[in-house]
């Protein structure tokens, strides 16, 4: 069975330098179990290929029913790039 991610979780994201992060928060314990089984670091890396060139690391935050992904080599070095001349 396929289901839209938005039906079982909500997401937050951010960036810092050359890293982007994405957190998924399940609405309930059952949905969290599905997230842990189906949303791997490899799957996230595949989805964001072309945006993040480095490793993707997954952190499990069981008390919050959340998964956090850190994507390295993202955003061409960060949200703001400038050169000092």
C-alpha positions in Angstrom: 0.0 0.0 0.0 1.2 3.5 -0.8 0.2 6.5 1.2 1.2 10.2 1.1 3.8 11.1 3.7 1.7 14.1 4.8 -1.1 11.8 6.0 1.1 10.2 8.7 3.7 12.9 9.5 4.6 16.6 9.2 8.1 17.9 8.4 10.4 20.8 9.4 13.6 21.7 7.6 16.6 24.0 7.9 20.1 24.6 6.8 23.5 25.6 8.3 26.4 26.2 6.1 26.9 23.2 3.8 24.3 21.0 5.5 20.6 20.8 5.3 18.4 19.0 7.8 14.9 17.5 7.5 12.9 16.2 10.4 9.7 14.1 10.1 7.3 14.0 13.1 4.8 11.2 13.1 1.3 11.8 14.3 1.1 8.6 16.3 3.2 5.6 17.4 2.0 3.3 14.5 2.9 6.0 12.0 6.3 6.4 13.6 6.9 2.6 13.2 6.1 3.0 9.5 8.4 5.9 9.1 11.3 4.0 10.8 10.7 1.1 8.5 10.2 2.9 5.2 12.2 6.2 5.3 15.8 5.3 5.3 18.9 7.5 4.8 19.4 5.9 1.4 15.9 6.7 0.4 16.2 10.3 1.5 19.6 10.6 -0.3 18.0 9.2 -3.5 15.1 11.7 -3.2 17.4 14.7 -2.8 20.1 13.7 -5.3 21.1 16.8 -7.1 20.5 18.9 -4.1 22.8 17.1 -1.6 26.0 15.6 -2.8 27.3 14.2 0.4 26.3 11.6 3.0 22.8 11.5 4.5 22.7 10.5 8.2 19.4 9.5 10.0 18.8 10.0 13.7 15.9 8.4 15.5 14.2 10.4 18.2 11.9 7.8 19.6 10.4 9.9 22.5 9.3 12.5 19.9 8.2 10.0 17.2 10.6 11.7 14.9 13.3 11.1 12.4 16.0 13.7 11.7 18.1 13.6 8.5 21.2 15.6 8.0 22.2 16.1 4.4 25.8 17.0 3.8 27.1 18.9 0.7 23.8 20.7 0.3 22.7 24.0 -1.1 26.0 24.7 -2.9 27.6 25.6 0.5 24.7 27.4 2.2 21.9 29.8 1.8 24.1 32.8 1.3 27.4 32.7 -0.5 29.5 35.8 -1.0 33.1 36.6 -1.7 35.1 39.3 0.0 37.4 41.1 -2.4 
